[in-house]
Amino acid sequence: MPQLNPSPWFTYLLFSWVAFSLIVVPKVLTHTFPESLAPQAKQKSKTEFWNWPWS
């Protein structure tokens, strides 16, 4: 049974995972968080209540 011989396909599997881990993953991670998260200003937002005409 040739399916049990790991020689032909194991090399392709290993090479594809190495290429995925070394090339694709860092490129995707740079686009996930393009800039560092800076803390927002500590201003308290002014909330205004709406005057609903039916209440």
N, C-alpha and C positions, 0 to 999 in steps of 0.2 A: 504494500500500500504506500504510494508515494506521499500521501498526506502526512504520514507520521515522520517523514524525514525533515527535520527542522532546518537543514542546510539552505535550501533555496529561499524560503520566505522569512526566516528569522533574521537574516541580515537586512532585508528591506524593512522589516518591522523595527528593528533596532535603529537603523539609520533614520527612519522617518520620525521616531520619537526623539532622537537626539536633535534633529533639525527643528522639530516643533518646539522643543524645550529651549534651545539656544537662540533661535531666530524669531519665532512667532510670538512666544510669550512675552519677552521684553518689549516688543513693539506694541502689543496690545495693552500692556500695563502702563506704558507712557501715555497712551490716549485715554486711559480710564480716569486718572487724576492729573490733568495737565499742569496744574499749579498747586502750590501748597495752600492749605486752608488757613486763612488769616482770621483772627477773631473779629467779629463785627463790632461796630461802635456800640458803646453801652448806653445809647439813648433809649429812653422809654417811649414807645410809640403812643401817640395821643389818640385815644379812642373816643369817638363821638357816637352817641346813641342816635339811632334813627327814630324819627317821629312818624310812626305808621298811622295813616289816616283812618284805618279801620279799627284801631285799638282804643 
